Amino acid sequence: MTARAGRRVARPRRHRPGPRGRRPPAAVALLALAVAGGLAVAGTPAAPARADAAPTTVWAGTVCGSLTRVPVPFALDLGDDGFVVGYDTRLRTMSWDATTNETRWYGGIEGGLRSELTAVSPGGRVAGTAAVQGPRYEIAKAVRVDGPLPLVPVDRSPSRYDSVRAVNDANTVVGASDPVASPGRTEAFVWTDQRRVLAPPPGAWSSTEAVAVNASGWVLGWGAGTDATGSFRRQVLLWSPTGAATALPPLGDGTQMVPVAIADDGRVIGYRLRADGRGDALVTWTAAGGYDVVPAPTPNGSSVDLQVTDADADGTTVGAVRDEQASPPLRPFLYEPGTGFRLMVDPSGTPLPTVPQAINDGHEALVRVGAHPHLWTPCP
């Protein structure tokens, strides 16, 4: 999707600190951004607020939802009106519409090679990858549907692998490509009429990736590289619709922000990752206000691990907290800025035994319960 505006799509991998992640450059001047109906260029942003630990957060209650089994064996993303995309057991692109109960298969680029839909926009634009035959093995290429069918590839070159993370209603696709000869040296790309590499800010960047795009065409991602001090870090990046790049300031104190989504009002949404590899807070960033850090709900003071997985266009967020002192320890949540963290439960009041994968503008969520994906729909 687009994170609902951005929605990063190919379900988020959990990024850990390491010798390449979403990291920094050499000295980088902050791009002038202002948040108003999507991001707009203005004056120099205010100094970001410090992302220090805040007081302990408690659960604001529960939110009930019914479960409907989704007939897409490997469901990966969720659009509005319950439109689900993914692939089937024969590794073919597939979608299901909860409103009409219609399923569709999209095929691939070449013969019976693997294909999968990894992203859907709020309005139903779909994108993903499909394989072409390389000299020695199959190579995934970015694809989208520009009409009823078929899949349209960004190109057929066997020299680069593609991964698709998000698409918006304007059919703008974002993701990353890896050279076949140099795996791991990813380059963020945006694809509208043609593929365009998203250049990072000045610095020595070893890899970049785009993870979300909002309705206005602002792209969220990360970069790994060496800053002006010679330190290798990962850093959150923003690209304007024209491709101008900004590196967000680091959180500091040995922590980093894992970016997940960008709302239509320009808010960057993600979570804070500590040096020990645990997530401990939901984080948002705006050009005007800097960082806002909301610690994971831990009423018993236990050590937890939090992960944000998706957010809709208005910034409503889903994810999960693992709290070993809770029963059950896995606590899936729906977070709204004016309400706080609410535990996602089924109609019987039992917490969902899973991590939500995606959320749409109706606050429906894509979840996997047992061996099957389900659509979680809020109770009336």
Phi, psi and omega in degrees: 000190177257152190298080224354046181159320192236328191358114180282131186228139195114107192323136190302127169283149177275118183268131177249156178297145180182187185288010171209354201301206180278091190226193201262173180248197168283190183307129184231127176278138182290131177295145179284116180231151171220144183262113178192103180059050190094171182278144177222147180289135178215217180278187181293132181298152177294157178300134184293146177291149177292146182258049180287160178298138178256174180302159180301138179259145177247164176290138180270003180132199180238163174225123187272149175206147176272159183243128176239124181295136182260126182277036173245104188308321180237079182280134187240333182207163189226125174261182178293159180061025174071034178271118187245138177234158179171226177206164184259187184289346176262016176062043177242144178302141186207149174221162177216135180253114182294334181287318183257350185062027180269135172252152180216141173248140187250353180077213181212205177261314184233115173052223183262024180290158186299144173212154179205143173265122185249352185213143173219139179276168178306321182273000174105009171293139182236148179209163180180216179223153174216147188272146166243160181275117176273182180302325182236337183203172181287145182232125182285133178237143179296138179222158171211172178252113181266000178202199178304317176190165001263191173293140179246120181277149176295325172191176179244017183294131178275011185269349183220139170272143176244148165230136182252128184251333184198158174214145176249181184291345175275005180068027173274123183252137177231155179176216182211154177235145177240130174297137179301323183280343182224066181300141181101340178265071187285152175233127176293141178224156171234140183230112173246271174276329175210161180293139177223127177289134178271107183288137178282171173297171179303143179146179180260088184264130179266334178198151176219159177208141173263134184240344183202156175216137180261182186297333181273356179093008173285136186247134178252142178194204180211165176214151177242134179180190184253130181272188185295337180272356183089004180275136178269123181216176172246146185215148179284137181238148173234138174240134177285169177301339178268357177098000177293134187254146176227137172258123177291149178296148180291156177289325180087179178057030177077006179253167177214157177265130172265112183282140183235315187212159173231119183286168181294337178273005176096356177295132172268132186236135179191207178216158182270132179247124179279170181297336180275004177088005179262140172276137183227001182198148170278136184232136169235156179221137172229156180296324184281323188249355182072217185271144170234120185246124179242108182300153177300147177293113181223069184300337179265003177075013183282163176281129185235173174227118183249142173222129171270134182246335181193164175211151178270185185297335180265000177096002174293132194237145173236157179176203180207153175240135172256116183235105186294344178268357178264164179225112356287162184290332180278123186236090178291142185227157167240125184242129172235135185308323182275352185243318182104196182280126173238137181285128179278125183230165174272177183302338178277354180093006181274130177303141179295132182276054187196170174258121179302139182268322188203159177224146175247182186290346174268008181065020167284151181231147173266122182226158175245118180242119186068228182266004189230145174285149179222154172262119178265117183246125182307139178295148179302000000 
